[in-house]
Amino acid sequence: MKNYINNYFEAVSKNFIDFKNQSEEIILAVDKIVYSLKSGNKIIFCGNGGSASDAQHLATELIGRYKDDRDPLAAIAITTDTSALTAIGNDYGFDNIFSRQIEGIGKPGDTLVAISTSGNSKNVINAAHSAKKNGINVIGLTGKKESKFSELCDICIHAQNEKTNHIQEMHIAVGQLICEIVEKEIFK
């Protein structure tokens, strides 16, 4: 079992070392988020399953605080309102649970941070379509493979792995890094 644990952490370490190749995309994502917030716009997060949890977590880091006591930043996870999710899912289909909300609350200049480990989540793809149609920037977090989703994104950060658990480990880490840098950039 000890070998299994050691091998696991070696694989995780390699994944994070490989993530350095995404530095330019991370810088662009930070710049886009900072620009949206400084312009009076908001950051909208979405994702499914574990990615929904990441969306909630990251939105909270902005609206609450990351490290420093400071004013809140306009951020919302559209994964949390069970009444909206179930009503929209029932009336318009699960594939539209995020796009419908974006059409209702999104404004030009907002930024959508959409998370899909596979890049194939139809509701996340539809969210990106709605965002683009409404003048909303799209930052994507996904896995190694190119997909319809990654092609829709203005900026796409690819976790350099194909296994869901490793992709999710990297997504929360890069999300935390982005929140930290955003906080530093806005509250210098």
N, C-alpha and C positions, 0 to 999 in steps of 0.2 A: 504494500500500500504506500509506503514511503516513496518508492520509485514513481508510482503513479502521481503522487502529489508533486514531487520535484519536476516531473515531466510537464505537468499541467502549468506550473508556474514558469517554467522555461518557455513554453508556448506563449503564455500571456506576455511575458517580457519581450519576446520577439515581436509580437503583434504591436506592442507599444513603441518599440524601436522603429518598426516599419511605418508607424503613424507619423513620424517626423516628416515623411514625404508629402504629407497633407498640410504642411505649415502655411503655404500660400493660400489655400482654400480657407483655412481657419482665420487667417488675417482678413481675407475678404469678407467672411461671415461676420466677424467682429465689426468691421467697418460698416457693413450694411445695417446691422442691428443698432449700432451707435447713431448712425445717420437717421434712421427711422425714429428712434427715441428722442433725439435732439430736435427733430422736426415736429414733435408733438404727436407722433403716431405710436402704435402699439405693436407688440410682438405676440403672435398667435402660435400656439404649439398644438400639434396633434400626432397621434400614432396609435397603434393597436397593441393590446396585451402588455408585455413588458415595456414596449415603446410608449404606450399610453402613460404608464407609471413614470417613465423618464420625462415625458412631456409635462406632466404635472409637477414633478420635482424641479425641473428647470424653470418653469414659469414662476414657481414659488421663490426660487433664488433671486429672480428679478423683482417681483412685486413686494417680497419681504425684504430680505437682504442676503447677500452672499457672505461677506466677512465683516464689512463695516456697517455701523449704524449710519443710515443715510435715508434720503427721501425714497419713496417707492418708485419703481420703474413700471410703466404700463405693459403688463404681460398677462396673458390668460391661456389656460389650457382648455381646449374645446372638447376634451375627453371626459369631463367630470360631471356634466349635467345629465343625470340619468333620465329625467323627464324629456329633455330635448333629444337625447340619443335614442330612446325607445319610441318616442312619437315620430321622429323623422324616419327612423328605421322602419316603423310600421307603415307610415304613409307614403314614403318615397324610396324605401329600400336601404339596406345597410350600406350599400356602396355610396350613398349620399349623405351619411350622417355628419360628415365634416364640411362638405362643399356647401350644404344648405346653411350651416352656421356662418361660414365665411361670407356667403352672399348677404347674410343679415347683419353681421357686425363688422365685416372687413371694409376698410377704406383705402383708396389709393395712397401709397406711401407706407402702409403697414408692412410688416415682414412676417411671413409664415415660416416657422421652423417645423418641417414635416419629417417624421422618422418612420422608416420602413426597413427592417433588417433585410428583407428579400428584394425590395424594390418592386414588388408585384402586388402590393395591397391596393385593391381597386378604390377603396374609400380615400386613401392617402393620395393616390394618383388623381382622383376626381377633385380633391382639395387643392392640389397644385394647379389643375386646370382652372378651377374657379378663381384662385388667387391671381393667376396670370391674366385672366379675362377682366379682372377688376382692378388691375394696376397695383397688385400686391407682390412684393418681392418674395421669392421662394428660395429658402435654404434647405437643402436635403441632407439627411444623415442616412446612410444606407451601407450595404455590404460592398464587397469587392467588385461584383459584377455590374456592368453597365445595364441599364434597364430603361423602360419607358419612363419610369419615375425620374431617374437621374437625368434623362434628357430634358425633362420639363423644368428642372431646377436652374435658377440663375447661378447658384453656387452649390456644388454637391461635394460633401465630405464622405469619402469611401473608407470605411474600416477595412483594412486589408486582410480579410478572412472570409470564409464562406460558411462557417459554423455559427448558428444563431447566438449561442451563449457568448462566444468571443466577440461577435459584432456588438452585442449589447453591452459588454464590459467596456468596450472602447467608446461606444456612444455616450455613456454616462460620464466617462472621464473627459472626453472632448467637450461635452456640454458644460461640465463644471469649469473647465479651462476657459471656455468662451464667456461664461457668466462672470468669472473673476476678472478677465481682461475688460469686459464691458463696464463693470463697476469701476475699475481703475480709470478707464478712459473718460467716463462721464463725470466722475467725482474726483478729479485730479486735485 
